[in-house]
Amino acid sequence: MCSADSRPANFLEETANTMTRATRRKALVALSLGAAIAAIGLESCSHFEYRNGGGEPFLLYSLVLSDANLKVVRVRGAVFGITAERATFRAFEGPKGKRLDPIGFKAADRQGRLLPVRAGDGLWTVENDGRDFTIEYDVVLMIEDRYSADVRDLMTSIGADRSRILGRDVFLIPELNLADGILVDVDMPTGWSLTASSPHVRNRVVVPDCAELPFTLAASGNYRSLERIVAGTEITLAIADSWSFTDEAFFDVVCRIVAKEIALFGSSPRPRYLFVCDKNPVMGGDRFDYYGIHYGGSMILLLDRRLDRSELMDTPMAIIAHEFFHNWNGEALGPAGTEFLWFTEGVTNYYSYQVLRDARVITDGQYGVRRRAISERYRENPYAGKVSIGDAANSDMRDKDMVNLLYDGGFLAAEALDARLRAETGGNVALIGVLKYMCENAGGSIVVDEGSFLRAASALGGGDLAAYLNDIVHTPCPERLAPDSSSLE
Ligand SMILES: [Zn+2]
């Protein structure tokens, strides 16, 4: 999860909950979602028929809203064709160890007799004894009703007029061999349409494999969908609510940023991406607050509902650049742990504003203003002289100052590294060149740490940056990264 300019949720004050009435109405919405893994029982799907012939195991999921007030959904799954003695389901684990917490998981055979289940450590193993079986559990979804930091860990939102479903929030992931792919069928009220992060035909989403299921995002109901091919990559925007700008104007900014970032790296890691744009349901007082989350081919942008049209050409759009940049720095190059988040977030933060500038979304002047603001905020950060940038993410990330230390300090460290690399190589190698080199050697995605970065920089002729990195990243040094503003230009 990432937040270019956001604040930790515990700093948000509770605001009038306008969702409550709408939430109550949700009881009337017979929303159900079915996920079919393989396609037995699904007609008119010749694409998958040959797979059925192989007798591959498959799972049919359905999801029903069972208590609108408490936002409880009941997930039912029917598993066919398993010949093994047992089948295991896994709760997807998020970056902070957060994971789906299914309530009352139980399994039964096709005659309704309960089957033994071993549960523990995010795994549920059904002793199905080679027979077909069903599973059932409840999930509590409360995104719009909560004002804690946890709100950002739950991106699924089910409403009277639209729903946004992220796989990891509702589905236990089967540890079964389903190499032929997964179908997710979304049953929606009449008149709703669907947009999804994976290819889909009407309400049927084709998820390439089990690993992709947690990242699968489906938006249905009152979302308007825009599509464009950018540098050979399919970009879709699903946007809800009304804004001070048109959908087309916003999508144009999205596409300009996407084009610039793909050009930076030379190619796109995935053939298609979905941006889902909603109003941020968690607003505090008059605080400007928006944030984004990136997962696989899905990006959710929760924007400030008061966003002014002029801000389409201003630094708030860094959220788009930031989340899309994570496709490389964050996903293709996955951080080994919190100790490397200064790089994942800091370098991404640094480039998000550069991309805005280079895509002419902001001017050089706007970039300079933003850069100075980051530098000043870092200098005034109460932790700047006490906690190193490298240690910020190991600390309390609910603390606004600590979050700022990571993002602001990370920006400045990235800028310093960029300058150092250019100086060492006579301008031949910049920080983006090192990232590109690391991505090219990743061959899909790899886990990276400081050693990976240092080796890549060295391989490109940037010299040994270890000592320099130690000075700026692992030593609290506000004076060094942010000297007084007169010398910033
Ligand atoms: Zn981020």
Residues whose N, C-alpha, C, O or C-beta is under 5 A from the ligand:
A	BS01	ZN	M1 C2 S3 E345
